[in-house]
Amino acid sequence: MKVLDGQFKGAEPGSKVDVSGYGLPVKADRGLLIVFWKTR
Amino acid sequence: MYDRFADDGFEVVYVGAFETEEACQVWKEEYDLPFPVVPDDEDGTIFETLTNGWVPWSVLLDPEQKVVFSENEFSEAGFSKAIETMYAKPATEAITVAPKKQLAPPGTLDAAKIVILGGGTGGIVSANYLRKKLKKPHSVTLINKSPKYLYESSLLWQVVGKRSPGSFSRPLEQMSKKGIDVREAAVERIDLSGRVVITSDGEVDYDYLIIALGAELAPEMVPGFDEMALNLYTPEGCTRIHDAMNEFEGGTIGILITMMPFKCPAAPYEAAFLLEAMCRAKGIRNKTEIHLFTPEHIPMPVAPEKLGNAVVKMLEQRGIKYHPFYTFKELRPDTKEIVSSTKGATKIDLLIGIPPHQAPDVIRSSPLLGVSGFIHTNRDTLETEYPGVYAIGDVTTIKLANDKALPKAGVFAHSQAESVAKRIAAEVVGKTSNATFKGKGYCWIEMGDGKASFAGGNFYADPAPSIRILPPLRVLHWGKVAFEKWWLRHWF
């Protein structure tokens, strides 16, 4: 389901992301899968 | 999947888009997730940065935080392969392995071997075009595990008794009189380096390969499916639905889409319309409830919302109860209930099921498998990363401008087969072809009462597919009938 209006491309494969500023309670230095969800 | 890679340090986090801490805790407990489930900040910063605005969305980062994939649909096979590749140990010395056999330069093969895997729509169309364009000694070989071609579009008519079983299939062997070498065998492995297909009946060399193996039905992924559901996607299942409807005297009919993706986006909705018409004809409509359960947010979600909304309106007009966003959890054959993880159990007297779909095993265990769980190709030429190896139809995933996947439908396999055949035929004789797949497609939507609707347009339009729908008309239904007759005559 679409949560955000507007055109977003998302993370492009091959691009680098720095998740250190996101405050996620996981390490990102051994491989990380981030799954986004929302209730209806 | 998480268990497989946990020892490598693999981590998973679920991020709720615009969700509270409390909602995250409920979600974690409801799904019994062993990973952290956390909310994004109130501005949705992470969500906006990493996704295209849709949920669910998955992003895999490698140990250097480089994006491996960023996907809308979930595929355990495809995701596992990507994660596996991420953790693959590098070679201790630099070894360059050249393919055992290379594709010959264009125009240099005196007797090119073109092999087509799969005897569905893509397979028969490409075989016919290639045989017409390339004379012997160039060979065209089609390999299929079943001796028959099935025109699947007519399965719905079998449900309503307008087609007898077997009347819309043809023996593939009939194509041999056109000079196509038809072989009945299961494909066990594709040796991409040696350019050999290993089958249950021996090895077959190829110069050019067209993979048209389709999407396999996998009802075994849903415990209780064979026991409780009638499979809408097989001839045997459709016979059972027809027989069950003959006996049905009223109650609750449920049409359940268990998982995405599935082929022919309109089919479950057509089934709903046709069964509703059957109930009226039997005089049991006022004693029958018809429900359609789907994980989609709207019918045919790849198309513009106005098309989906038009179908929702048609469902409402016919009194068919529509349950989008249905998070299917399990079947309970003992109590004849379907169970959702968010909406509890619903008792269904007559359950018509659309089983999970997956790429055939030979592809799932092949380097060709993409993160989507199907083969990814060049969207215009349909060529894979392996020279001279093409994939067409339901076995592929093609991303559209709106980041959704091109639907799995025969019309696309047909068109892709034509353009791939033209490209290969030209290359074999040393010419070039501009033939490409343009993303155009259409389908009829059977409504019952002798009428059909029709939708079609350009799925490659940017920023989103441009599709129009026509209202239900008798002439459109007859157009579908005429197309079936032409199709079964033309290719065989």
Interface residues (C-beta under 8 A of the other chain):
Chain A: M1 K2 V3 L4 D5 G6 Q7 F8 K9 G10 A11 E12 P13 G14 S15 K16 V17 D18 V19 Y22 L24 P25 V26 K27 A28 D29 R30 G31 L32 L33 I34 V35 F36 W37 K38 T39 R40
Chain B: F5 D8 G9 F10 E11 V12 V13 Y14 V15 G16 A17 F18 E19 A23 W27 F35 P36 V38 D40 G44 T45 I46 F47 E48 T49 L50 T51 N52 G53 W54 V55 P56 W57 S58 V59 L60 L61 D62 P63 E64 Q65 K66 V67 V68 F69 S70 F79 I83 M86 Y87 H297 F325 D403 P463
